[in-house]
Amino acid sequence: MQLELRHLQAVCRIAEAGSLGGAARRLGVSQPALSAQLRRIERVTGGELFVRGRNGVEPTALGQFVLAKARRVLSEMDALGAEAREIATGAPLRLGCILLVLLDGLLARTDLSMAGQEITVDLEDSVTALARMLGAGQYDAIVYGEVNDHEVRLPPGALARTLVAREPFCIRLSAGHALARRERIDLAELAAESWMTLVEDDDGGPEALVAACAQAGFSPSLRYRIADRKMHYDLIAAGRAVSLSQPTAPTAPGTVMRPLGGEPITGRIRLAWNRATVSARQAELLYRAAALAYVDNVGNQPFHKEWWDAHPEFHPVLD
């Protein structure tokens, strides 16, 4: 038997998962089948690649050597596929996003920065769906958010880079609200309000809101879940609800946005891509386009511009 790419992938997945069972699930095969495949690989390499440890399987010295070589070979194959696809004509780059404020600007920025490269953009409500579709090859790259400590699980073969490391969520409420003239609002002061439920329900946002409200001494009344921006804003302007918002969101008639005291809920924005279909150059261009689209909106709310200028450690890296 000769070693093939699938054998190298199997060895890497076992190391990443830390167990044969976990690796088998990621590879979509049964554990006995993966165990048999590992034995065949070990016969070719001349010895055991993994031994059982306290926390699952651990690579032997030989296993570490094979892993290093396997990762290098797989990385080169990914680069080959991505760069060849970039050169090929008629192969658009497929980008998936959730509803982030930077989305509108991202479309214009990618048109400028990806000159000569056709790009398609689709909007999804679910971060989990975005990650699954990235793994299934339906998207080449995705832009998504994570709230507080939530981490989106990405598929094998995906690379990720943080665009904005931290942004404090703020509150949008009616301009006629009793708290509208306050410079900053404590979450506990909103205990009696009806809330807009966040459209994305799998980025950690709903759990973060409920946990923060519990810490403030109340359980939020989650009454509305509306994706249409105009209807969303109209309900708030009418005083029927309040909502969390990205601090870069634009103003809307009849509403105001205010920072929350203590920054109880924060988000971050990330870019992930399939390293087999997106070259390093394309990933860098996408990162820059998304980062600039975010920066374009920083001044929408003066309080966020002031916060942003005081926290350069959270800015995207733009050379």
Stockholm file with secondary structure:
# STOCKHOLM 1.0

chainA/1-319         MQLELRHLQAVCRIAEAGSLGGAARRLGVSQPALSAQLRRIERVTGGELFVRGRNGVEPTALGQFVLAKARRVLSEMDALGAEAREIATGAPLRLGCILLVLLDGLLARTDLSMAGQEITVDLEDSVTALARMLGAGQYDAIVYGEVNDHEVRLPPGALARTLVAREPFCIRLSAGHALARRERIDLAELAAESWMTLVEDDDGGPEALVAACAQAGFSPSLRYRIADRKMHYDLIAAGRAVSLSQPTAPTAPGTVMRPLGGEPITGRIRLAWNRATVSARQAELLYRAAALAYVDNVGNQPFHKEWWDAHPEFHPVLD
#=GR chainA/1-319 SS CCCCHHHHHHHHHHHHHSSHHHHHHHHTSCHHHHHHHHHHHHHHHTSCSEEEETTEEEECHHHHHHHHHHHHHHHHHHHHHHHHHHHSTTCCEEEEECSCTTHHHHHHHHHHHTTTSCEEEEECSCHHHHHHHHHTTSCSEEEEEEETTCCCCCCTTEEEEEEEEEEECEEEEETTSTTTTCSSBCGGGGTTSEEECCSCSSSSHHHHHHHHHHHTTCCCEEEECCCCHHHHHHHHHTTSCBEEECTTCCCCTTEEEEEBTTCCCEEEEEEEEETTTSCHHHHHHHHHHHHHHHHHTGGGSHHHHHHHHHCGGGSCCCC
#=GC SS_cons         CCCCHHHHHHHHHHHHHSSHHHHHHHHTSCHHHHHHHHHHHHHHHTSCSEEEETTEEEECHHHHHHHHHHHHHHHHHHHHHHHHHHHSTTCCEEEEECSCTTHHHHHHHHHHHTTTSCEEEEECSCHHHHHHHHHTTSCSEEEEEEETTCCCCCCTTEEEEEEEEEEECEEEEETTSTTTTCSSBCGGGGTTSEEECCSCSSSSHHHHHHHHHHHTTCCCEEEECCCCHHHHHHHHHTTSCBEEECTTCCCCTTEEEEEBTTCCCEEEEEEEEETTTSCHHHHHHHHHHHHHHHHHTGGGSHHHHHHHHHCGGGSCCCC
//
